[in-house]
Amino acid sequence: MTIRVLLADDQALLRGTFRLLIDSAADMEVVAEAATGREAVALARSHRPDLVLMDIRMPDLDGLAATKLISADRDLADLKILVLTTFENDEYVAEALRAGAGGFLGKGVNPDELLDAIRLVAAGDALLSPAATKALISRFLAQPVSPRPDAAPRLATLTPREQEVVALVATGLSNEEIAARLYITPVTAKTHANRAMTKLGARDRAQLVVIAYQCGLASPGPP
């Protein structure tokens, strides 16, 4: 299956470089390019790509606002967003995750890392760069989020095991790490996470992290 990618970056040279790299991979292709956030939203709706490679700093509408609009569009529920930016700081990571991004990388990544990131996020897994540590998730993502009024009924849809898995996903653990912690297989851990995403209406694991904090399954930890 070919991963269809929309490039959103205001620098034509960078878009050209990303296009060459992505089109060189046998399992992905660039279907459109956007120079502004507003163009990214329009092209996402018209081309229906599998993934948007989204820059943050763009004219007209920035990448975070564009990500929010795309994530709020029910017709684009299956579209994944990977934020790639020069400005790799804590606040941007938290805002990107809240906006609905499935991953966040700095532009300093090497080509193979970028292609692997596209595959990972397109498959629905969360991806954070090394700068976006587990402590960052606790400190910057959890603290500003108020508990959801519908937290109890939403959590009631999950089995006890699914709640355990979601809580561990929120700490940044991989399926393999969750499996080792709960003495289950990685496939079983992924199955529980996927079922929880379906029940909670999360588009990917990154959004599952946000919901876990909003519903109180995860709470801020020490930095």
N, C-alpha and C positions, 0 to 999 in steps of 0.2 A: 504493500500500500504506500502510495506517495504522499508525503506531508506537504500540503499546499501552504505557502508562507506569504504573508503580506509584510513588506518592509515599510516602516514608518520612521523617517529620520529627515531632518531639514538639510543635511549635507549630502549633496548629490554624489560626491566622491565616495563617501562611506556607503551609501546605498549601492553604488556600483561594485564596490569591494565585496559587500555582503552578498550581492546577487551572484557574482562569480563563484564565491565560496559555496553558497547553498546549492546553486545549479550544478556544481561539480559533484555533489553527493547523489548517489544512485537512488536514494529513497526520499528525495525532497526536491521541490521546485518553487521559485518565486513566481507568484501569479499577478502581483501588482506592487506599485511603489507609491508612497504618500510622503509629501514634504511638510505637511502640517497635521495637527491632531484632528482637525475637522475633516480633512481628506481621508485620514485613516478610518474614521467612523463611517464615512460614505462608502469607501472601497470595501470595508469589512461587510457592509450590508449588501453590496452589489456582487462581490466575488465569493463571499462565504468561504474564506480560507480556513484551514485547520488551526493556524497559529498566526498571531501578529507579533513581529519583532519590533517592539515599541521603544522609541527614545523618549526621555522625559522632557528635555528642553526643546520645544518646537514653537513656532509662531502661530498666531490665531487661536489655537487651543493646545494646551500642553498635553504631554503623554498621560499624565495622571487623570486629567479630566476626560480625555478620550477613552482611557481604560474604564472609567466609571460608566460612561455612556454605553460602551460596548457590552460591559458586564450586565447592565440593566436591561438590555434588549433580549427579550425572551426568544426571539427568532435566532439569536446568536449564542444560545445556551451552550453549545458544544465547542465554541471557539475558545482557544487558549491564548493567553497573552504572556510573552516573555519580555520583561523590561530590561533593556540594555542601555547603560548610560555611563558617561564619564563621571557623573556626580554620585559616587557611591557612598552615601552617608546614611546614618541611622534613620533619620526622619523620612527620607525618601523610600527606604526599604519598607518601613511601617505603612506609609501612605500607599505604596504600590500594592502591598498585600491587601489592605483594606479596600482598595479600589477594585480588586478582583484579579490582579495579576497572579499567574501561576508560578512565576519565577523571577529572579532579579540577578543580573550579572553586571559587573563592571566591564567597560570596553577594553580593558587590558587582557582579557582572556585570550588564550591561543585558539587557532581555528578549530582544532579537534574538540576542544572543550565547548565551543559554541555549538557545533553540530550535535554533540552529545546532549547539550542542554535543550536544544530544540526537540530532539527525540524524546527526552524525559518529560518535558512539559506538555508536549503534544499527546503523550500517553496518559496525562492526567496526574502525574506526580509533581510534588512541590520541589522547587529548586531554589536555594539561596547560595550566593557566593560566599567564599570564606569570611568576608567582612561581615556578613549577616549571620552572626552566631546565635546559638540557643539563648544566651543571656540577653542578646538584643531583642529577640522575640518576646521574652518575658518583660523586659524593661520598657520597650517602646510600643509594642503592639497591645499588650494586655492593660496597662494602667489607664489609658484614656478611654477605654471601652466600658460603657455602662451596661449592667446586666440587662438582658432582654426581658421584657414583661412576659413573653411567651416561652421562657426558658424551660419551665417544668413540663408543659405538654410536649414540647419538642424532644426533650430528653426521654420522655416516657415511651417514645416510639423506638428507642434503642434497647437492645438486650443488654444485660450487665456486661457481657464480654465486649460488645461493640463500644460501650461507654469506656471500658478499660483501654481499648485500642485507640479510640479517639483522643483520650487524655494523653496517651504516649505519643501519638502523632503530633500533638500540640507542643511537645517538648523538643521536636526535631528529630526523633528517632526514625530510622529506616524500617522497612518491613522485616529485614533480617534481624535488626536490633530488638524490635518489638517481639519477634518470634522467640528470641533467646530469653527475653525477660519473662514471657508468659508460658514458655515451654510448649509452643505450638510451631507449626511450619510457617515459613515466609509466605507461602501461597494462602494459608489460612488467615494470616495477619492481613494480607492485601484484600482478601474476600470480605473480612469484617469491616475494613476501612471503606471499601467500595459500597457495601450495603449501607453503612452509616452516611456516606455522601448522598446516596439516593434518598434516604429517609429525611435528611436534613436539608436537601435541596442545594448541596454544595457542588460547584462545577468542577472542583479539583481539590487536591490535598491542601493547597495553600489556603483556600477558602474554608476548608474544614478546620484549619488552625484558628482562623478568625472566629468561627462559630463556637469552637470549644471554649474560647475565652469569654465570648458574649454570654454563653449559657452556663458558665461557672464550672465546666468540667476541668478547666485549667485555670491556674491563677498565677499572678506575678511571682517569680522566684528571685533569689538574690542575684545581682549582676555577676 
